[in-house]
Structure formats: C-alpha cells, structure tokens
Amino acid sequence: MKRNQIITGLDIGTSLIKVAVAQVQEDGSINIIGASEHQSRGIVGGSIVSTEEVVNSISSALEKVERVIGVPIERVTISVSGPNIKSINSQGVVAVAKADGEIKYEDIDRVLDAAQTVAVPANYEILHVIPRHYKIDNQDDVKDPIGMSGVRLEVNAQIIMALSYQIKTLTKCIYRTSVDIKDMVFGILADAESVLNRDQKELGTVLINIGASTTGVAVFEGGDPIHVAVLPIGSSHITNDLAIGLRTSIKVAEQVKINEATCLVEQVKKRDEVDIGLFDPEEDKKIMIPRSEISKIARARVEEIFDLVGRELKKVERFGMLPGGVVLTGGGAKLNGIVELAKAELKLPAFLAKPYKANSITDKIYDLSYSNVLGLILWDSKNNRPTKGLGFSVDTGRMSSKISKWFKSIIP
C-alpha cells in the first residue's frame, strides 16, 4: 500500500475522538480501510482545556487505526467547530487580468483575496472563503465564471472565521502526535459532504448536527451554504438534565437516554415505568421511574435546541420555508422521536441523514456519529484532485500554509 494513496479524517469531539482512513481509487471511488474511536479527554464545551489530555486521546485513536491498516498515518484532515465560530458576508471586486477578458483561475484567486479584506475581529483567523455567486460586468448569479469573458469580476462570499487561540492550540496538539495537518474544515461543512446530495443543497435544506456539547447548523440554498452557526448546547445537556432529574449518575443517565427516552411524550402510556437500577451494575434494588418523566426531561432540552435552530432560520428568513426540509445527523440525532419533534418545532419536513455509502470494511462508518469524519474523507478526496473545482475549499492551500507558519511560531 502506497502511503500517498491514504487520506485520513480526524474528528476531535468533546466526548469521542474519531478517525477514519480511506484509499481513493483511480476512478474516484473511496474505500474505507480503517476506523476507530477513543474517549476524548481535555475538551469541555468544544474547547480545549488540557493539551496533554487531548494529545494523549488523539494518539490513542491514531494508534488504534494504525494497527488496523498496518501503516503509520502521516497527514490528517481535521474538523474545527465550537460556539466561537463566526460567519460574515463579504464582497470582492477585481479587473480581469487578460487582455481578451477571459476569466482564469488566477482571477478567481484575486477576487477571493479581495473578499478577505474585511475587518476580521480581533483574535480571529479566516478558516474558509466560500464563494456564493459571482458577477461579471452586469451579469449576476454566475456560479462558475471560468472561461467566461468580461472586464469586471465580483464575488459575493461567506467568510468563516475561528478563534486564533483555538486554531493554534488545536494545531499544536495535532503536531505533538507526530502527524501533519493537511487541511482544516469547519465541522458542519464536512457533515454536509457526507449526508447532503446536490438536490438538497439546491432546493434549500437545513442540516443539523447534534453533537455532545454543541449543535452545528448550516442552511443550504442554491447549492451553497447561506448561513452557518454553532449552538452551545448538545446531547450531553440532555444526559445532565436526566442525571439531575432522576438523581442518578451520568453513566446511568446516558444509558437511560439511549434506551428509554423519547421525544414523543404523548405516546408514552401513563403506567409505563422504567427500572433505572438495571442500568447501574452497583445497584441491587429496583428504582422505578415513570417513563413519561424521563421523556419530558429529554424533550424539554431537545425543544430548546430546535428553538435555537429556529432563531437561526429566522435570521435568514427561512423559517418554515426550506423545501428540502431538515436533515438531522450526529450522535444526538439518534434519540427516539426526534424527527417528529423537529417537524413540529421547525414547521418543515424532517429526516435522519443517510451517510454516503463508501466501500468499507466496517459498518460503523455509516453511524450518524461518524458523519463528520466521513465528510472529512470526502472533502479531502474531492478538493485535492488535480482537476479541482470551485468548491468550498478554494482557499485550503492558503489555510495549510497558515497552519505551517503557526506551528513554526510555537516550536520552542
């Protein structure tokens, strides 16, 4: 196996570190040759609080998958998320360089550079520059201007920024595991690669990834994301609420959530009870709790998540107005009845995500909690081919260059 054929995605979550390794064949097909996960330590609320624990967690996850594939991992594509991610709209304008007016890739690079001359908030760095549409002279809504002719080229772009501290700390943790960073991708955009098809992006769809401590939201329309956000609430908040409400441990509350909770409280029979003592190996007596009480606690927190998502949709005037509906992914999306509650709360059709079907030695890559790391694989395979299109990552080479400079600046 040649090492340059291997691509690796690394999802550093609050609860789990996930790694997937793939080979891209000559025909473009993807073979997943290994996947692993390891409990995450040193991350709270999506932010790193202990670099030593994060480094150890990442190293353990990488070692597991290296034992499966039989070769060391040298480069990874990683996801970046967290409630401090910011997104703003920007415009850029340049004159077409060629005398004959034909637009080349160099013109695209220059106009995207021009779009980056926005007032970046203090302590933030640009992560992505996403072109939404171009304008050539007086022709609006151009998707791919390459080969077209004009004098003036404009772009309407979305700028996604992350805290410099967050990026530098994450970069330092990765390099301390002796692997290089190939690319950094905003988490919810990676999810979109693995669970949304072209029609969904064109029609208008909101993608919601319910993670452990945060919920990612991306609204797509016309093929591009028109709004993104990271909400500071996730499935672990449901677990915490259950632990408090049921007066039990976090471990027991997590098992109760997975096995007994439902968002459809109205369908729970009044006499239904759950012996939560069965989920505690140290408990030797029955602890009977009404299933309706468990479900009310879980539903209240999920309603809060969807209320926050609804506010994001209202910011872009898309509440109840996306034909593609709601697509749910992430580990938190596996809660019973969550699809029906999403329909009711967001006034849209709702579906569980259907991850991209790659050839794989393990079916766990298709679990909703793996949508991010699978998306990183697809992002890498799509955006690093010789015939790269004008996708989300037109600036990924620029980002990788920044990463190298940052790392050099933090080496003793």
Secondary structure as a PSIPRED ss2 file (coil, helix, strand):
# PSIPRED VFORMAT (PSIPRED V4.0)

   1 M C   1.000  0.000  0.000
   2 K C   1.000  0.000  0.000
   3 R H   0.000  1.000  0.000
   4 N H   0.000  1.000  0.000
   5 Q H   0.000  1.000  0.000
   6 I E   0.000  0.000  1.000
   7 I E   0.000  0.000  1.000
   8 T E   0.000  0.000  1.000
   9 G E   0.000  0.000  1.000
  10 L E   0.000  0.000  1.000
  11 D E   0.000  0.000  1.000
  12 I E   0.000  0.000  1.000
  13 G C   1.000  0.000  0.000
  14 T C   1.000  0.000  0.000
  15 S C   1.000  0.000  0.000
  16 L E   0.000  0.000  1.000
  17 I E   0.000  0.000  1.000
  18 K E   0.000  0.000  1.000
  19 V E   0.000  0.000  1.000
  20 A E   0.000  0.000  1.000
  21 V E   0.000  0.000  1.000
  22 A E   0.000  0.000  1.000
  23 Q E   0.000  0.000  1.000
  24 V E   0.000  0.000  1.000
  25 Q C   1.000  0.000  0.000
  26 E C   1.000  0.000  0.000
  27 D C   1.000  0.000  0.000
  28 G C   1.000  0.000  0.000
  29 S C   1.000  0.000  0.000
  30 I E   0.000  0.000  1.000
  31 N E   0.000  0.000  1.000
  32 I E   0.000  0.000  1.000
  33 I E   0.000  0.000  1.000
  34 G E   0.000  0.000  1.000
  35 A E   0.000  0.000  1.000
  36 S E   0.000  0.000  1.000
  37 E E   0.000  0.000  1.000
  38 H E   0.000  0.000  1.000
  39 Q E   0.000  0.000  1.000
  40 S C   1.000  0.000  0.000
  41 R C   1.000  0.000  0.000
  42 G C   1.000  0.000  0.000
  43 I E   0.000  0.000  1.000
  44 V E   0.000  0.000  1.000
  45 G C   1.000  0.000  0.000
  46 G C   1.000  0.000  0.000
  47 S E   0.000  0.000  1.000
  48 I E   0.000  0.000  1.000
  49 V C   1.000  0.000  0.000
  50 S C   1.000  0.000  0.000
  51 T H   0.000  1.000  0.000
  52 E H   0.000  1.000  0.000
  53 E H   0.000  1.000  0.000
  54 V H   0.000  1.000  0.000
  55 V H   0.000  1.000  0.000
  56 N H   0.000  1.000  0.000
  57 S H   0.000  1.000  0.000
  58 I H   0.000  1.000  0.000
  59 S H   0.000  1.000  0.000
  60 S H   0.000  1.000  0.000
  61 A H   0.000  1.000  0.000
  62 L H   0.000  1.000  0.000
  63 E H   0.000  1.000  0.000
  64 K H   0.000  1.000  0.000
  65 V H   0.000  1.000  0.000
  66 E H   0.000  1.000  0.000
  67 R H   0.000  1.000  0.000
  68 V H   0.000  1.000  0.000
  69 I H   0.000  1.000  0.000
  70 G C   1.000  0.000  0.000
  71 V C   1.000  0.000  0.000
  72 P C   1.000  0.000  0.000
  73 I C   1.000  0.000  0.000
  74 E C   1.000  0.000  0.000
  75 R E   0.000  0.000  1.000
  76 V E   0.000  0.000  1.000
  77 T E   0.000  0.000  1.000
  78 I E   0.000  0.000  1.000
  79 S E   0.000  0.000  1.000
  80 V E   0.000  0.000  1.000
  81 S C   1.000  0.000  0.000
  82 G C   1.000  0.000  0.000
  83 P C   1.000  0.000  0.000
  84 N C   1.000  0.000  0.000
  85 I C   1.000  0.000  0.000
  86 K E   0.000  0.000  1.000
  87 S E   0.000  0.000  1.000
  88 I E   0.000  0.000  1.000
  89 N E   0.000  0.000  1.000
  90 S E   0.000  0.000  1.000
  91 Q E   0.000  0.000  1.000
  92 G E   0.000  0.000  1.000
  93 V E   0.000  0.000  1.000
  94 V E   0.000  0.000  1.000
  95 A E   0.000  0.000  1.000
  96 V C   1.000  0.000  0.000
  97 A C   1.000  0.000  0.000
  98 K C   1.000  0.000  0.000
  99 A C   1.000  0.000  0.000
 100 D C   1.000  0.000  0.000
 101 G C   1.000  0.000  0.000
 102 E E   0.000  0.000  1.000
 103 I C   1.000  0.000  0.000
 104 K C   1.000  0.000  0.000
 105 Y H   0.000  1.000  0.000
 106 E H   0.000  1.000  0.000
 107 D H   0.000  1.000  0.000
 108 I H   0.000  1.000  0.000
 109 D H   0.000  1.000  0.000
 110 R H   0.000  1.000  0.000
 111 V H   0.000  1.000  0.000
 112 L H   0.000  1.000  0.000
 113 D H   0.000  1.000  0.000
 114 A H   0.000  1.000  0.000
 115 A H   0.000  1.000  0.000
 116 Q C   1.000  0.000  0.000
 117 T C   1.000  0.000  0.000
 118 V C   1.000  0.000  0.000
 119 A C   1.000  0.000  0.000
 120 V C   1.000  0.000  0.000
 121 P C   1.000  0.000  0.000
 122 A C   1.000  0.000  0.000
 123 N C   1.000  0.000  0.000
 124 Y E   0.000  0.000  1.000
 125 E E   0.000  0.000  1.000
 126 I E   0.000  0.000  1.000
 127 L E   0.000  0.000  1.000
 128 H E   0.000  0.000  1.000
 129 V E   0.000  0.000  1.000
 130 I E   0.000  0.000  1.000
 131 P E   0.000  0.000  1.000
 132 R E   0.000  0.000  1.000
 133 H E   0.000  0.000  1.000
 134 Y E   0.000  0.000  1.000
 135 K E   0.000  0.000  1.000
 136 I E   0.000  0.000  1.000
 137 D C   1.000  0.000  0.000
 138 N C   1.000  0.000  0.000
 139 Q E   0.000  0.000  1.000
 140 D E   0.000  0.000  1.000
 141 D E   0.000  0.000  1.000
 142 V E   0.000  0.000  1.000
 143 K C   1.000  0.000  0.000
 144 D C   1.000  0.000  0.000
 145 P C   1.000  0.000  0.000
 146 I C   1.000  0.000  0.000
 147 G C   1.000  0.000  0.000
 148 M C   1.000  0.000  0.000
 149 S E   0.000  0.000  1.000
 150 G C   1.000  0.000  0.000
 151 V C   1.000  0.000  0.000
 152 R E   0.000  0.000  1.000
 153 L E   0.000  0.000  1.000
 154 E E   0.000  0.000  1.000
 155 V E   0.000  0.000  1.000
 156 N E   0.000  0.000  1.000
 157 A E   0.000  0.000  1.000
 158 Q E   0.000  0.000  1.000
 159 I E   0.000  0.000  1.000
 160 I E   0.000  0.000  1.000
 161 M E   0.000  0.000  1.000
 162 A E   0.000  0.000  1.000
 163 L E   0.000  0.000  1.000
 164 S H   0.000  1.000  0.000
 165 Y H   0.000  1.000  0.000
 166 Q H   0.000  1.000  0.000
 167 I H   0.000  1.000  0.000
 168 K H   0.000  1.000  0.000
 169 T H   0.000  1.000  0.000
 170 L H   0.000  1.000  0.000
 171 T H   0.000  1.000  0.000
 172 K H   0.000  1.000  0.000
 173 C H   0.000  1.000  0.000
 174 I H   0.000  1.000  0.000
 175 Y H   0.000  1.000  0.000
 176 R C   1.000  0.000  0.000
 177 T C   1.000  0.000  0.000
 178 S C   1.000  0.000  0.000
 179 V C   1.000  0.000  0.000
 180 D E   0.000  0.000  1.000
 181 I E   0.000  0.000  1.000
 182 K E   0.000  0.000  1.000
 183 D E   0.000  0.000  1.000
 184 M E   0.000  0.000  1.000
 185 V E   0.000  0.000  1.000
 186 F E   0.000  0.000  1.000
 187 G H   0.000  1.000  0.000
 188 I H   0.000  1.000  0.000
 189 L H   0.000  1.000  0.000
 190 A H   0.000  1.000  0.000
 191 D H   0.000  1.000  0.000
 192 A H   0.000  1.000  0.000
 193 E H   0.000  1.000  0.000
 194 S H   0.000  1.000  0.000
 195 V H   0.000  1.000  0.000
 196 L C   1.000  0.000  0.000
 197 N C   1.000  0.000  0.000
 198 R H   0.000  1.000  0.000
 199 D H   0.000  1.000  0.000
 200 Q H   0.000  1.000  0.000
 201 K H   0.000  1.000  0.000
 202 E H   0.000  1.000  0.000
 203 L H   0.000  1.000  0.000
 204 G C   1.000  0.000  0.000
 205 T E   0.000  0.000  1.000
 206 V E   0.000  0.000  1.000
 207 L E   0.000  0.000  1.000
 208 I E   0.000  0.000  1.000
 209 N E   0.000  0.000  1.000
 210 I E   0.000  0.000  1.000
 211 G C   1.000  0.000  0.000
 212 A C   1.000  0.000  0.000
 213 S C   1.000  0.000  0.000
 214 T C   1.000  0.000  0.000
 215 T E   0.000  0.000  1.000
 216 G E   0.000  0.000  1.000
 217 V E   0.000  0.000  1.000
 218 A E   0.000  0.000  1.000
 219 V E   0.000  0.000  1.000
 220 F E   0.000  0.000  1.000
 221 E E   0.000  0.000  1.000
 222 G C   1.000  0.000  0.000
 223 G C   1.000  0.000  0.000
 224 D E   0.000  0.000  1.000
 225 P E   0.000  0.000  1.000
 226 I E   0.000  0.000  1.000
 227 H E   0.000  0.000  1.000
 228 V E   0.000  0.000  1.000
 229 A E   0.000  0.000  1.000
 230 V E   0.000  0.000  1.000
 231 L E   0.000  0.000  1.000
 232 P C   1.000  0.000  0.000
 233 I C   1.000  0.000  0.000
 234 G C   1.000  0.000  0.000
 235 S H   0.000  1.000  0.000
 236 S H   0.000  1.000  0.000
 237 H H   0.000  1.000  0.000
 238 I H   0.000  1.000  0.000
 239 T H   0.000  1.000  0.000
 240 N H   0.000  1.000  0.000
 241 D H   0.000  1.000  0.000
 242 L H   0.000  1.000  0.000
 243 A H   0.000  1.000  0.000
 244 I H   0.000  1.000  0.000
 245 G H   0.000  1.000  0.000
 246 L H   0.000  1.000  0.000
 247 R C   1.000  0.000  0.000
 248 T C   1.000  0.000  0.000
 249 S C   1.000  0.000  0.000
 250 I H   0.000  1.000  0.000
 251 K H   0.000  1.000  0.000
 252 V H   0.000  1.000  0.000
 253 A H   0.000  1.000  0.000
 254 E H   0.000  1.000  0.000
 255 Q H   0.000  1.000  0.000
 256 V H   0.000  1.000  0.000
 257 K H   0.000  1.000  0.000
 258 I H   0.000  1.000  0.000
 259 N H   0.000  1.000  0.000
 260 E H   0.000  1.000  0.000
 261 A C   1.000  0.000  0.000
 262 T E   0.000  0.000  1.000
 263 C C   1.000  0.000  0.000
 264 L C   1.000  0.000  0.000
 265 V H   0.000  1.000  0.000
 266 E H   0.000  1.000  0.000
 267 Q H   0.000  1.000  0.000
 268 V C   1.000  0.000  0.000
 269 K C   1.000  0.000  0.000
 270 K C   1.000  0.000  0.000
 271 R C   1.000  0.000  0.000
 272 D C   1.000  0.000  0.000
 273 E E   0.000  0.000  1.000
 274 V E   0.000  0.000  1.000
 275 D E   0.000  0.000  1.000
 276 I H   0.000  1.000  0.000
 277 G H   0.000  1.000  0.000
 278 L H   0.000  1.000  0.000
 279 F H   0.000  1.000  0.000
 280 D C   1.000  0.000  0.000
 281 P C   1.000  0.000  0.000
 282 E C   1.000  0.000  0.000
 283 E C   1.000  0.000  0.000
 284 D C   1.000  0.000  0.000
 285 K C   1.000  0.000  0.000
 286 K C   1.000  0.000  0.000
 287 I C   1.000  0.000  0.000
 288 M E   0.000  0.000  1.000
 289 I E   0.000  0.000  1.000
 290 P E   0.000  0.000  1.000
 291 R H   0.000  1.000  0.000
 292 S H   0.000  1.000  0.000
 293 E H   0.000  1.000  0.000
 294 I H   0.000  1.000  0.000
 295 S H   0.000  1.000  0.000
 296 K H   0.000  1.000  0.000
 297 I H   0.000  1.000  0.000
 298 A H   0.000  1.000  0.000
 299 R H   0.000  1.000  0.000
 300 A H   0.000  1.000  0.000
 301 R H   0.000  1.000  0.000
 302 V H   0.000  1.000  0.000
 303 E H   0.000  1.000  0.000
 304 E H   0.000  1.000  0.000
 305 I H   0.000  1.000  0.000
 306 F H   0.000  1.000  0.000
 307 D H   0.000  1.000  0.000
 308 L H   0.000  1.000  0.000
 309 V H   0.000  1.000  0.000
 310 G H   0.000  1.000  0.000
 311 R H   0.000  1.000  0.000
 312 E H   0.000  1.000  0.000
 313 L H   0.000  1.000  0.000
 314 K H   0.000  1.000  0.000
 315 K H   0.000  1.000  0.000
 316 V C   1.000  0.000  0.000
 317 E C   1.000  0.000  0.000
 318 R C   1.000  0.000  0.000
 319 F C   1.000  0.000  0.000
 320 G C   1.000  0.000  0.000
 321 M C   1.000  0.000  0.000
 322 L C   1.000  0.000  0.000
 323 P C   1.000  0.000  0.000
 324 G C   1.000  0.000  0.000
 325 G E   0.000  0.000  1.000
 326 V E   0.000  0.000  1.000
 327 V E   0.000  0.000  1.000
 328 L E   0.000  0.000  1.000
 329 T E   0.000  0.000  1.000
 330 G C   1.000  0.000  0.000
 331 G H   0.000  1.000  0.000
 332 G H   0.000  1.000  0.000
 333 A H   0.000  1.000  0.000
 334 K H   0.000  1.000  0.000
 335 L C   1.000  0.000  0.000
 336 N E   0.000  0.000  1.000
 337 G C   1.000  0.000  0.000
 338 I H   0.000  1.000  0.000
 339 V H   0.000  1.000  0.000
 340 E H   0.000  1.000  0.000
 341 L H   0.000  1.000  0.000
 342 A H   0.000  1.000  0.000
 343 K H   0.000  1.000  0.000
 344 A H   0.000  1.000  0.000
 345 E H   0.000  1.000  0.000
 346 L H   0.000  1.000  0.000
 347 K C   1.000  0.000  0.000
 348 L C   1.000  0.000  0.000
 349 P C   1.000  0.000  0.000
 350 A E   0.000  0.000  1.000
 351 F E   0.000  0.000  1.000
 352 L E   0.000  0.000  1.000
 353 A C   1.000  0.000  0.000
 354 K C   1.000  0.000  0.000
 355 P C   1.000  0.000  0.000
 356 Y C   1.000  0.000  0.000
 357 K C   1.000  0.000  0.000
 358 A C   1.000  0.000  0.000
 359 N E   0.000  0.000  1.000
 360 S E   0.000  0.000  1.000
 361 I C   1.000  0.000  0.000
 362 T C   1.000  0.000  0.000
 363 D H   0.000  1.000  0.000
 364 K H   0.000  1.000  0.000
 365 I H   0.000  1.000  0.000
 366 Y H   0.000  1.000  0.000
 367 D C   1.000  0.000  0.000
 368 L H   0.000  1.000  0.000
 369 S H   0.000  1.000  0.000
 370 Y H   0.000  1.000  0.000
 371 S H   0.000  1.000  0.000
 372 N H   0.000  1.000  0.000
 373 V H   0.000  1.000  0.000
 374 L H   0.000  1.000  0.000
 375 G H   0.000  1.000  0.000
 376 L H   0.000  1.000  0.000
 377 I H   0.000  1.000  0.000
 378 L H   0.000  1.000  0.000
 379 W H   0.000  1.000  0.000
 380 D H   0.000  1.000  0.000
 381 S H   0.000  1.000  0.000
 382 K H   0.000  1.000  0.000
 383 N H   0.000  1.000  0.000
 384 N C   1.000  0.000  0.000
 385 R C   1.000  0.000  0.000
 386 P C   1.000  0.000  0.000
 387 T C   1.000  0.000  0.000
 388 K C   1.000  0.000  0.000
 389 G C   1.000  0.000  0.000
 390 L C   1.000  0.000  0.000
 391 G C   1.000  0.000  0.000
 392 F C   1.000  0.000  0.000
 393 S C   1.000  0.000  0.000
 394 V C   1.000  0.000  0.000
 395 D C   1.000  0.000  0.000
 396 T H   0.000  1.000  0.000
 397 G H   0.000  1.000  0.000
 398 R H   0.000  1.000  0.000
 399 M H   0.000  1.000  0.000
 400 S H   0.000  1.000  0.000
 401 S H   0.000  1.000  0.000
 402 K H   0.000  1.000  0.000
 403 I H   0.000  1.000  0.000
 404 S H   0.000  1.000  0.000
 405 K H   0.000  1.000  0.000
 406 W H   0.000  1.000  0.000
 407 F H   0.000  1.000  0.000
 408 K H   0.000  1.000  0.000
 409 S H   0.000  1.000  0.000
 410 I H   0.000  1.000  0.000
 411 I C   1.000  0.000  0.000
 412 P C   1.000  0.000  0.000
